[in-house]
Amino acid sequence: MRKWMFLCVALLLMIMTGCSQEAGTGVSGPSTIQKVIDKKKLVIGTSSGYFPFEMKDKEGKFVGYDMDLGTAMANALKVEVEFKDFSDFGGLIPALQTGDIDMVISGMTIRGDRALAVSFSDPYYSSGQVVMVPKKDSTTQSWKDLDQPGKKISVGQGTTGALLAKQLFKNAQVMDFDGFTNAALAVKQGQADALIFDEPGVRVFEIMNADSVRGVYEVLSSENLGIALPLNDQATIQWVNSFLASYRNGLDDQTSTNKWFKSNEWINQVQQQ
Amino acid sequence: MGSAWNVIPQNMGLLLDGLLLTLQLSAFALLVSIPVGVLLGLCRISGNRVVSFLAVSYVEFIRGVPLLVLLFWIYFVLGKFLKLGPFLSGVLGLGLFSAAFIAEIVRAGIQAVPRGQMEAARSSGMTYVQAMRFIILPQALRKVLPPMASQFITLIKDSSLVSVISVVDLTLVAKNLVSTSFRSLEVWSFVAIMYFCVTFFLSQIISALERRYRVSE
């Protein structure tokens, strides 16, 4: 019986090795955009909880700046849109690689290492990483003040803030949490001394929790957010870039920017922390 | 992109560190759950109504709550006051969760020993505690070994959930590796095999134990 078991495990391994050779190669056959048009549905991967880009309102519907962008794209294609939620931000690129989703719009920073695995559209938003500390910490002015043994820095697993924090902090301890919400909660509750995250997300969290946290707006990096698309799918990349060129700073984009970044009225409509 | 499986040997150190933490976490959680579970199991069948009610309540409550929720609760609610930290919260969460299932296994094991055994022991002059210790529990032990084995294996597998409260166990190492290398298929396949090796090794040990006890029967 044991012989059979090892045979099965060996067979499983062989199948896995076989599969891996297909992963990561360029796209063949019809482009993703053509497939979207044919099935009349655009499936967008996202990771909710990143204010004000992707959030869920009280009815559980996706809302936010990225949702407006995705919906406008689906309208331009005359197809239906579906947002798929990945609580684990790090699971988005693998899901795009396996074709589970057509694209990722999730406040994703355009980064060299990611660009080896997926293709990026032109940037649609620019931001940077900042620090957030508990309100009772009134002394911290810079990330350098936090780089001491015993200090705990919380980050969202798989985010740019996580990578940056691991490079910056030589003495402090970096803690990976499952998503921004839990990482921010750790700071709010006093289990971590600071959080490294994108500026817009920190600004909104500070507004919602003004009595317990404080943002330190020393920008640690300059980042461009892009739409992640299947690797080397030229037709899709070109279509998305053409769309962005006409969408950016247009009427819909201005309405969306005013709604999500220039006003706080939407905060009551989304799920409370 | 190069050979895709390179990602495994290149990060072997990290993966082994993660595995070590998973093993430590599971071992400490076991150390918590066995005494608590056995005690709860004994309380469950106790003649004292209050004691057995408390034990039943605990078991029912824990069994009715997902481990993930329990971990978040211990870390974010209880941990806020007790300053537990991620590792201790993980040990406590896993240990208390597993204890509820061990309690049920112990109860079933004891109840599977024929009632006459206890009556015979008591009538030969033993106290309740003596009868439990020398007559009932040794017989029950044999019966509970197989379900205990699956409970221990479940515990090791459940330990992967602690990655959500920033314990750098094997699963979190793998998540981080996937988010920087994007080799999800290779990393998760290898990690699955690592978990399997540990649980398979454990189940072999327990089968050996079972065989040993069967001889003495």
Interface residues (C-beta under 8 A of the other chain):
Chain A: V9 L13 M16 T17 C19 S20 Q21 A23 G24 D88 F89 G90 G91 I93 P94 Q97 D113 R114 L116 A117 V118 S154 Q157 G158 A162 L163 M175 D176 F177 D178 N182 L185 A186 Q189 G190 Q191
Chain B: M1 A4 W5 F72 Y75 F76 G79 K80 G85 P86 S163 V164 I165 S166 V168 L172 K175 N176 V178 S179 T180 F182 R183 S184 L185 E186 S189 I193 F196
